[in-house]
Protein backbone atom coordinates (compact mmCIF):
# COMPACT_ATOMS: atom_id res chain seq x y z
CA UNK A 1 0.00 0.00 0.00
CA UNK A 2 2.69 2.49 1.03
CA UNK A 3 4.85 1.68 -1.97
CA UNK A 4 1.85 2.25 -4.25
CA UNK A 5 1.29 5.69 -2.71
CA UNK A 6 4.97 6.53 -3.16
CA UNK A 7 4.96 5.33 -6.78
CA UNK A 8 1.89 7.43 -7.54
CA UNK A 9 3.38 10.54 -5.97
CA UNK A 10 6.54 10.50 -8.06
CA UNK A 11 4.72 10.30 -11.39
CA UNK A 12 5.74 13.30 -13.48
CA UNK A 13 2.13 14.31 -14.18
CA UNK A 14 1.50 14.85 -10.46
CA UNK A 15 1.92 18.46 -9.37
CA UNK A 16 5.09 18.99 -7.38
CA UNK A 17 3.25 20.71 -4.53
CA UNK A 18 0.99 17.70 -4.12
CA UNK A 19 3.72 15.05 -4.39
CA UNK A 20 5.96 16.93 -1.99
CA UNK A 21 3.19 17.29 0.57
CA UNK A 22 2.14 13.64 0.40
CA UNK A 23 5.71 12.35 0.53
CA UNK A 24 6.31 14.60 3.52
CA UNK A 25 3.41 12.93 5.34
CA UNK A 26 4.74 9.47 4.43
CA UNK A 27 8.20 10.32 5.74
CA UNK A 28 6.71 11.71 8.97
CA UNK A 29 4.70 8.55 9.47
CA UNK A 30 7.72 6.34 8.79
CA UNK A 31 9.85 8.41 11.19
CA UNK A 32 7.61 7.93 14.21
CA UNK A 33 9.08 5.29 16.50
CA UNK A 34 5.69 5.00 18.23
CA UNK A 35 4.04 4.07 14.92
CA UNK A 36 2.05 0.84 14.81
CA UNK A 37 4.09 -0.14 11.76
CA UNK A 38 7.06 -2.39 12.42
CA UNK A 39 10.55 -1.03 12.05
CA UNK A 40 11.20 -3.34 9.09
CA UNK A 41 8.11 -2.05 7.29
CA UNK A 42 9.12 1.56 7.89
CA UNK A 43 12.68 0.95 6.75
CA UNK A 44 11.52 -0.88 3.60
CA UNK A 45 9.13 1.94 2.72
CA UNK A 46 11.79 4.61 3.25
CA UNK A 47 14.32 2.70 1.14
CA UNK A 48 11.71 2.38 -1.62
CA UNK A 49 10.94 6.09 -1.41
CA UNK A 50 14.63 6.98 -1.60
CA UNK A 51 15.15 4.76 -4.65
CA UNK A 52 12.30 6.58 -6.41
CA UNK A 53 13.26 10.18 -5.66
CA UNK A 54 17.05 10.26 -5.62
CA UNK A 55 17.22 10.39 -9.42
CA UNK A 56 15.24 13.64 -9.30
CA UNK A 57 17.28 15.52 -6.75
CA UNK A 58 16.23 19.03 -7.77
CA UNK A 59 12.53 18.14 -7.50
CA UNK A 60 12.59 16.08 -4.31
CA UNK A 61 15.59 17.53 -2.53
CA UNK A 62 13.87 17.99 0.83
CA UNK A 63 12.32 14.51 0.67
CA UNK A 64 15.74 12.95 0.02
CA UNK A 65 17.30 14.69 3.02
CA UNK A 66 14.41 13.86 5.35
CA UNK A 67 14.32 10.24 4.15
CA UNK A 68 18.04 9.72 4.73
CA UNK A 69 17.76 11.23 8.22
CA UNK A 70 14.77 9.00 9.03
CA UNK A 71 16.64 5.92 7.80
CA UNK A 72 19.67 6.92 9.87
CA UNK A 73 17.53 7.11 13.02
CA UNK A 74 16.14 3.62 12.40
CA UNK A 75 19.61 2.21 11.75
CA UNK A 76 20.98 3.88 14.88
CA UNK A 77 18.26 2.24 16.96
CA UNK A 78 19.49 -1.09 15.56
CA UNK A 79 23.11 -0.08 16.35
CA UNK A 80 24.01 -0.29 12.68
CA UNK A 81 26.44 2.60 13.00
CA UNK A 82 28.18 2.40 9.64
CA UNK A 83 24.96 2.05 7.63
CA UNK A 84 23.49 5.03 9.49
CA UNK A 85 26.63 7.06 8.81
CA UNK A 86 26.46 6.29 5.10
CA UNK A 87 22.85 7.50 4.95
CA UNK A 88 23.86 10.84 6.45
CA UNK A 89 26.98 10.95 4.30
CA UNK A 90 24.70 10.74 1.25
CA UNK A 91 23.14 14.11 2.14
CA UNK A 92 24.83 16.67 -0.10
CA UNK A 93 23.97 20.10 1.24
CA UNK A 94 26.86 21.62 -0.71
CA UNK A 95 25.27 20.55 -4.00
CA UNK A 96 21.85 21.89 -3.08
CA UNK A 97 20.07 24.59 -5.03
CA UNK A 98 18.53 25.75 -1.77
CA UNK A 99 20.03 27.51 1.22
CA UNK A 100 20.23 25.47 4.41
CA UNK A 101 20.90 26.57 7.97
CA UNK A 102 24.62 26.28 8.77
CA UNK A 103 23.94 24.74 12.17
CA UNK A 104 21.68 22.10 10.59
CA UNK A 105 24.33 21.12 8.04
CA UNK A 106 27.10 21.12 10.64
CA UNK A 107 25.13 18.88 13.00
CA UNK A 108 24.52 16.32 10.23
CA UNK A 109 28.23 16.31 9.34
CA UNK A 110 29.31 15.92 12.98
CA UNK A 111 26.82 13.10 13.53
CA UNK A 112 28.21 11.35 10.46
CA UNK A 113 31.72 11.45 11.93
CA UNK A 114 30.48 10.22 15.32
CA UNK A 115 28.75 7.25 13.69
CA UNK A 116 31.79 6.28 11.61
CA UNK A 117 33.90 6.38 14.78
CA UNK A 118 31.39 4.15 16.59
CA UNK A 119 31.68 1.76 13.64
CA UNK A 120 35.52 1.78 13.95
CA UNK A 121 35.82 3.29 10.47
CA UNK A 122 38.65 5.74 11.12
CA UNK A 123 39.44 6.58 7.49
CA UNK A 124 35.80 7.30 6.70
CA UNK A 125 35.46 9.38 9.86
CA UNK A 126 38.49 11.48 8.91
CA UNK A 127 37.06 12.13 5.45
CA UNK A 128 33.67 13.09 6.85
CA UNK A 129 35.31 15.36 9.41
CA UNK A 130 36.62 17.53 6.58
CA UNK A 131 33.08 18.59 5.65
CA UNK A 132 32.38 19.71 9.22
CA UNK A 133 35.73 21.52 9.42
CA UNK A 134 34.65 23.91 6.67
CA UNK A 135 31.70 25.11 8.77
CA UNK A 136 32.93 25.07 12.38
CA UNK A 137 34.01 28.73 12.29
CA UNK A 138 30.42 29.79 11.55
CA UNK A 139 28.76 27.80 14.35
CA UNK A 140 28.08 29.50 17.69
CA UNK A 141 26.44 26.61 19.57
CA UNK A 142 29.22 25.69 22.01
CA UNK A 143 27.86 22.21 22.75
CA UNK A 144 27.75 21.40 19.05
CA UNK A 145 31.23 22.83 18.54
CA UNK A 146 32.49 20.68 21.42
CA UNK A 147 31.01 17.60 19.75
CA UNK A 148 33.07 18.50 16.69
CA UNK A 149 36.21 19.12 18.75
CA UNK A 150 35.71 15.77 20.47
CA UNK A 151 35.53 13.78 17.22
CA UNK A 152 38.50 15.74 15.89
CA UNK A 153 40.49 14.86 19.01
CA UNK A 154 39.35 11.26 18.80
CA UNK A 155 40.49 10.96 15.19
CA UNK A 156 43.92 12.33 16.14
CA UNK A 157 44.03 9.98 19.13
CA UNK A 158 43.21 6.90 17.04
CA UNK A 159 45.67 8.06 14.36
CA UNK A 160 48.37 8.28 17.05
CA UNK A 161 48.80 12.02 16.52
CA UNK A 162 49.00 12.31 20.25
CA UNK A 163 50.22 15.89 20.70
CA UNK A 164 47.35 17.22 18.55
CA UNK A 165 44.87 14.99 20.38
CA UNK A 166 46.12 16.14 23.78
CA UNK A 167 45.81 19.81 22.84
CA UNK A 168 42.29 19.27 21.47
CA UNK A 169 41.09 17.34 24.53
CA UNK A 170 42.57 20.04 26.77
CA UNK A 171 40.69 22.76 24.87
CA UNK A 172 37.40 20.90 25.30
CA UNK A 173 38.00 20.46 29.04
CA UNK A 174 38.41 24.25 29.33
CA UNK A 175 35.23 25.10 27.41
CA UNK A 176 32.91 25.33 30.40
CA UNK A 177 31.52 21.79 30.45
CA UNK A 178 28.67 21.55 32.97
CA UNK A 179 29.28 17.87 33.74
CA UNK A 180 32.30 17.64 36.06
CA UNK A 181 32.61 13.91 35.45
CA UNK A 182 32.75 14.45 31.70
CA UNK A 183 35.29 17.23 32.13
CA UNK A 184 37.49 14.98 34.25
CA UNK A 185 37.20 12.15 31.70
CA UNK A 186 38.25 14.41 28.82
CA UNK A 187 41.12 15.92 30.83
CA UNK A 188 42.34 12.39 31.57
CA UNK A 189 42.29 11.62 27.85
CA UNK A 190 44.38 14.74 27.29
CA UNK A 191 46.96 13.60 29.85
CA UNK A 192 47.23 10.09 28.39
CA UNK A 193 47.78 11.46 24.88
CA UNK A 194 50.31 14.02 26.15
CA UNK A 195 52.33 11.28 27.88
CA UNK A 196 52.32 9.18 24.70
CA UNK A 197 53.35 12.08 22.45
CA UNK A 198 56.87 12.42 21.07
CA UNK A 199 59.26 14.14 23.47
CA UNK A 200 60.25 17.73 22.86
CA UNK A 201 59.47 21.35 23.76
CA UNK A 202 55.91 21.17 22.37
CA UNK A 203 55.08 18.16 24.50
CA UNK A 204 56.53 19.88 27.56
CA UNK A 205 54.35 22.96 26.96
CA UNK A 206 51.20 20.86 26.64
CA UNK A 207 51.99 18.80 29.75
CA UNK A 208 52.78 21.91 31.79
CA UNK A 209 49.39 23.37 30.88
CA UNK A 210 47.65 20.14 31.88
CA UNK A 211 49.49 19.92 35.19
CA UNK A 212 48.21 23.38 36.13
CA UNK A 213 44.56 22.37 35.77
CA UNK A 214 42.73 22.22 39.11
CA UNK A 215 41.28 18.80 38.33
CA UNK A 216 44.58 17.31 37.21
CA UNK A 217 45.84 16.24 40.63
CA UNK A 218 42.74 14.06 41.15
CA UNK A 219 43.37 12.03 37.98
CA UNK A 220 44.74 8.49 38.24
CA UNK A 221 47.39 9.32 35.64
CA UNK A 222 48.61 12.50 37.35
CA UNK A 223 51.69 10.91 38.89
CA UNK A 224 53.40 10.16 35.58
CA UNK A 225 52.41 13.55 34.16
CA UNK A 226 53.95 15.35 37.13
CA UNK A 227 57.22 13.43 36.86
CA UNK A 228 57.50 14.29 33.18
CA UNK A 229 56.81 17.98 33.80
CA UNK A 230 59.42 18.02 36.59
CA UNK A 231 61.90 16.40 34.17
CA UNK A 232 62.52 13.34 36.29
CA UNK A 233 63.84 10.12 34.85
CA UNK A 234 61.17 7.44 34.68
CA UNK A 235 61.93 3.78 35.26
CA UNK A 236 60.12 0.97 33.41
CA UNK A 237 58.66 -0.45 36.64
CA UNK A 238 56.79 2.85 37.17
CA UNK A 239 54.66 2.36 34.06
CA UNK A 240 52.46 -0.61 34.95
CA UNK A 241 49.61 1.33 36.56
CA UNK A 242 49.51 3.91 33.78
CA UNK A 243 49.67 1.25 31.07
CA UNK A 244 46.58 -0.46 32.48
CA UNK A 245 44.59 2.76 31.94
CA UNK A 246 45.37 2.98 28.23
CA UNK A 247 43.02 1.97 25.42
CA UNK A 248 43.85 -0.89 23.07
CA UNK A 249 45.10 1.33 20.23
CA UNK A 250 47.36 3.15 22.70
CA UNK A 251 48.99 -0.14 23.67
CA UNK A 252 49.93 -1.02 20.10
CA UNK A 253 53.46 -2.16 19.32
CA UNK A 254 55.94 -0.34 17.12
CA UNK A 255 57.39 -1.92 13.99
CA UNK A 256 59.96 -3.87 16.01
CA UNK A 257 57.09 -5.93 17.40
CA UNK A 258 58.13 -5.58 21.03
CA UNK A 259 58.19 -1.90 21.99
CA UNK A 260 54.93 -0.26 23.07
CA UNK A 261 54.01 3.37 22.40
CA UNK A 262 54.39 4.04 26.12
CA UNK A 263 57.85 2.46 26.28
CA UNK A 264 58.97 4.56 23.33
CA UNK A 265 57.51 7.79 24.72
CA UNK A 266 59.17 7.28 28.10
CA UNK A 267 62.54 6.50 26.54
CA UNK A 268 62.34 9.67 24.48
CA UNK A 269 61.35 11.60 27.60
CA UNK A 270 64.37 10.22 29.45
CA UNK A 271 66.64 11.29 26.58
CA UNK A 272 65.06 14.75 26.67
CA UNK A 273 65.68 14.95 30.42
CA UNK A 274 69.31 13.82 30.07
CA UNK A 275 69.86 16.41 27.32
CA UNK A 276 69.17 19.14 29.89
CA UNK A 277 71.45 17.56 32.51
CA UNK A 278 74.57 16.48 30.61
CA UNK A 279 76.87 17.97 28.02
CA UNK A 280 77.57 14.58 26.45
CA UNK A 281 77.07 10.88 27.06
CA UNK A 282 78.23 7.65 25.46
CA UNK A 283 75.53 5.68 23.65
CA UNK A 284 76.54 2.61 25.61
CA UNK A 285 75.71 4.40 28.88
CA UNK A 286 72.63 6.03 27.42
CA UNK A 287 71.33 2.69 26.19
CA UNK A 288 71.87 1.15 29.61
CA UNK A 289 69.80 3.94 31.18
CA UNK A 290 67.03 3.53 28.59
CA UNK A 291 67.00 -0.26 28.65
CA UNK A 292 68.10 -0.61 25.00
CA UNK A 293 71.36 -1.29 23.21
CA UNK A 294 73.71 1.47 22.08
CA UNK A 295 72.59 1.27 18.44
CA UNK A 296 68.93 1.82 19.31
CA UNK A 297 69.87 4.68 21.62
CA UNK A 298 71.77 6.33 18.77
CA UNK A 299 68.85 5.90 16.36
CA UNK A 300 66.43 7.49 18.82
CA UNK A 301 68.72 10.47 19.35
CA UNK A 302 69.29 10.87 15.61
CA UNK A 303 65.53 10.94 15.02
CA UNK A 304 64.91 13.53 17.73
CA UNK A 305 67.67 15.76 16.35
CA UNK A 306 66.45 15.38 12.76
CA UNK A 307 62.91 16.32 13.82
CA UNK A 308 64.25 19.38 15.66
CA UNK A 309 62.97 18.12 19.00
CA UNK A 310 66.44 18.17 20.53
CA UNK A 311 69.73 19.87 19.78
CA UNK A 312 72.87 17.78 19.57
CA UNK A 313 75.78 16.33 17.56
CA UNK A 314 76.49 12.64 17.12
CA UNK A 315 80.02 11.29 16.94
CA UNK A 316 79.62 7.80 15.50
CA UNK A 317 83.32 7.00 15.73
CA UNK A 318 83.51 7.57 19.49
CA UNK A 319 79.87 6.56 20.06
CA UNK A 320 79.03 9.81 21.84
CA UNK A 321 76.26 12.40 21.61
CA UNK A 322 76.99 15.99 22.58
CA UNK A 323 73.91 17.95 23.61
CA UNK A 324 73.86 21.53 22.35
CA UNK A 325 71.99 24.37 24.02
CA UNK A 326 70.55 21.97 26.58
CA UNK A 327 69.54 24.70 28.98
CA UNK A 328 68.19 26.91 26.20
CA UNK A 329 65.35 24.55 25.30
CA UNK A 330 62.09 26.49 25.59
CA UNK A 331 59.38 24.85 27.64
N, C-alpha and C positions, 0 to 999 in steps of 0.2 A: 504493500500500500504506500509506504513512505517513498520507496524508490520510484513508484509511478508518479507521485506528486512532484518529486524532484525532476524527473524526466520531462514532465509537462511544463514545468516552470522555465526550463532552459531552452525551450523551443524558440527559434528566432522570431516567430510571429507574435509571441507574447510580449506585451509592453514591458520595458525594463523596470518601470516603477512597480508594476504588479509582481514580476518575478523576483525582484529584490526584496519586496515586502514579505512575500510568502516564504522565500528561502530564509529570511531572517527569523521568521517564526519557527521554521523547522530546526534551525541551528539552536535557537533558544530552548526548544523542547528537548533536543538531543543533549544539551549542555547541563540540564538539571539532574543532579545526582539523586534527587528524591523522586524522579520520574518513575512511573510504574513499568516503563520499558527496561528490559535488562541491559546491562552494560554492553554486552556483545551486539545486541540489536542496535543500540545507539552508535556504537563504533562502526558497524557495518554501514549504517545509513550515512554517517558523516564521510566515510571513505568513498562511498558511491557519489555523494554530492561533490566532493573534491575532484573526483575523476571527471565529472561532467563540466565543472566550471573553470578548472585551471587552464584550459586551452583558450579561454576568453577572459584573460586577466583584466583588461581595461573595462569590461562590462561588469564583471562580478568581483572586483577587487576586494571590497569589504567582506563579501561572503567567504572568499578564500582565506583571508586573515582570521576571521572569526571561526571558521571551520578548523583551521590548523590549531588555533588556541584551544578549541573545545576537545579536539583529539588529543592534544598534549595533556590536558587535565585528566582525561580518562586513562591515558598511558601512565601518568604519574601515579594515579591511584593503584595501578597494577604493578608499580615499581619497575616499569620498563623505561628506565632513564634514557638510554640511548635513542630509542624510538621516539620518545617525547621530545628530546633535544632536536632530532632531525625534522620533526614537524615544525618547531619554532624556527629552526634554521632556514626552512623553506619560505618563511615570510620575508619578502624583499621590499622593505619600506623605501630603500634608496632608489628603486626602479619605479616607484609609484608616481602616478600622474597627479595624485592628491597630496595635500600637506597634512602630515601627522604630527601630533604632539611629541616633542623631543623626549619628555619623560616616559611616555608610552613606548616609544621605540627603544629607548635605553633599557627599560625594564625587561622587555622581551629579549634583548641581546644578552643581558646579564643572566637571566634565567636559563638561556641556552647554554651559557658557559657552565653554570652551576650543575646542570643536568649532565653535561658531558663529563664533568669531573666526578660526579656520582657514579657514572658508568665506567670510570677508569679509562677514559679516552682523552689522554693528555694532549695529543697532537690536535685533535678536533677542538678541544677546549681553547687551546692557544690561538687557533685560527679564528674561532668565534669571538674571542676576547678583543681581537683587532677592531671589530665592528663597534663594540661598546667604547673602545678607547677614543674613537673619533667624536664621541658625543659627551664624554664625561665632563668636559670643561663647561658645558652648557646646562648641566643639571645641578639644581640647588637643594634637592632633597638629600640631607646628610645620611639618612639611613640607607637610601638606595646607593649613594656614592660609596658608603662603607661596604655594601655588598659587592660592589665592583672591586674595590681595593682588596677585599678578602679573596676573591677568586684570582686576582692578579698576583697576590702574595702566594696563594696556594700553587699556582702554575710555576712560579719561580722556585718554590720549595720543592715540588716534585721534579723540576728540571735540574735540581741541585745548584741553582743560582742563589746560594745561601745568603750572601751579603745583601742582595736586592730583596730577598724574601724577608730578612730580618728587619730591614729599614721599613718595608711596607707594613709588616705586622705592628711595628712600633708606632707608626703613624696612626693606624687604626685604634690602637689602645689609648692614644692621646686625644681621640676625637669626641670625647664626651659620652662614651657608652653608658647607658643607664644601668645595665646589668653588671654588677661588680664581678660576678663569677665569670661572665663572658670576657670581661676586660682582663681578668687574671689569666684566663686560658689563652687569649691572644698574645698577651705579654710573654707567657711561657713559650709559646711558639717562636716568638721573636728571639728569645734567649737561646733556644736550641739551635736555631738557624745561624745566629751570630757565632756560637761556639764552633759550629761545623764549617764556617766560612774560612777561606784562605787567609793565612796570617798576613798582617801588614798594617800600615797606618789607618786605612779605611775601616778595617775590622775593629781596631782599637777605639776609633771614634764612636762607632755604633755601640760597642759593648759599654763604653763609658756612659753614654746616654742612657742605656738600659739600666745600668747599675744605680743611677741616680733616681730612678722611678720609685715612688713611695711603696708600691706593691712588690717591688722586686725582691726585697729581703724575705718575703713570705713564700716565695716560689721554691719548689723542691730542687730546682736546678741552679739556685743562686750561688751555692758554694763554688762551683766550677767557674762561673762567670766572674765572681769576685777575685778568684786567684789569677785569672787571665788579665783582668784589669790592673791588678797590682803587680803584674809581670813576675809572677812566681813560677818556677819550674813545676811541671805537673808530672807525676809518676803514673805509669800504667795502672797500678793497683788502685788509683783514685778514680778510675773511670767507670767502674762496674755499675754503681748506682745511677749515674747519668745515662749510661748506655741502655739500661732497662727502660728508661722513659722515652726513648726514641721510637719513631715509627719505622715500619719495615723498610721503606725506601731510604731512610736515613742510616740504616744499618748495612747498606749494600757494600760489597767489596770492590776495591779498585781492580785495575786490569791484572795485577799480580796474583789475584785470586786469594789473597790472605790478609791484606790490609784493609781495615774498615775506614769509612770516611772520618770517624771520630779519631782513630789512631793517627791518621794522616794529619788532621787538623791540629791535634795536640803536639805532634812532632814539629810541625811548622811553627807553632806557638813557641815551643821551647827554643827553636833556632832564633826566632825573633827576640826572645828574652836574652839569650846569650849574646846576640849582636849588640845589645845595649850595655852588656857587662864586660865584654872582653874585646881587646884589640885584634887578636887572632887566636886560632885554635886549629889543631891538627884534626883532619877528618877521622882519624882513628879514634881520637878521644871524643869527638863530637858524636860519632856513630855509637860509641859505648853509652853515652848519655841518653841518646835517642832510642836505643835498643835496636839499631840496625847496623849493617856493616859500613865501612868507610866509603865504598862506592855509592851506596844509596844515599848516604849523608851528603856526598858531593853533588849528586844529581838534584837533590832537594834544594840545596843552596843555589845551584846554578839556575834552577827554575825561578826561584824567588828573586834573584838578581835580574834575570832576563825580563821578568814581569814588573820590574821596578817596585817591588814590594820590600826590598832590602838593598842596602848599598854595601858593596864588597868586591874584593878581587880574589880570584882563585889561582893558586900556584899548584898546578898538577904535578910538577916534578917533586916538590917537597911535600905535597899532600896537605897544604895549609890554606885556610881561608882567612883573609884579612878584612875585617869589618871597617867600612869607611863611614865617617859621620854618624857613628852609632848614637851619640847623644844629641844629634840634631834631627832625629826622626820626629816628625810632627805627630802628635796624638789627637 
